[in-house]
């Protein structure tokens, strides 16, 4: 049994366990911001005017009174979102919404959004949500939600996340296999550079996989670029560690 570097073997086991477990954590190699944040769009369509509902079809079960709020009655977050929409040049404001699995959020979690407003993606314009806000003696028609743009972007994100999580599992399996071979005295890598580099690359990949949502949120880099950079950094780490170790022998 190879006991020359017990610390390395112990570290390899820890890294392998992390790599095998991380794919089952929803935040691994996943976006930090909800890719469907467009569903939380706020837009003031009319106002101020005496009759902001116009020809709006509210449905048989909805009365104007049920969707009318005085500004002072709104929750603090509803007031903030209404004011940002009212003060926006286009009378449109779409808050960035964080995924629930991130530990810190640079904007809003979905559960932080006001319960007074309804959100979602509709297929028809008459399925959008409306609220009437009475503010400074005037009424404003606030539309929330948006027409559905389709699922193309979500499909791409799901494919990329699945691919990188599969790589995480494969890398964890490779480290476990290499460790078993190393401990069984059948290891043929004399200087151990390949094994050490594999473990180092695995550690880098595990850290980047966990940090992906936060790198997207705080670096300003889009999700796809973060994933590509993570793969490149892990590959470079493998080559660098192996080169350094081989030059020492």
Secondary structure, 3 states (H helix, E strand, C coil): CCCCCHHHHHHHHHHHHHHHHHCCCCCCCCCCECCCHHHHEEEEEECCCCCCCCCCCCCCCCCHHHHEEEHHHCCHHHHHHHHHHHHCCCCEEECCEECCCCCCCCCEEHHHCCCCCCCCEECCHHHCEEEEEEECCEEEEEEECEECCCCHHHHHHHHHHHHHHHHHHHHHHHHHHHHHHHHCCCCCCCCCHHHHHHHHHHHHHHHHHHHHHHHHHHHCCCHHHHHHHHHHHHHHHHHHHHHHHHHHC
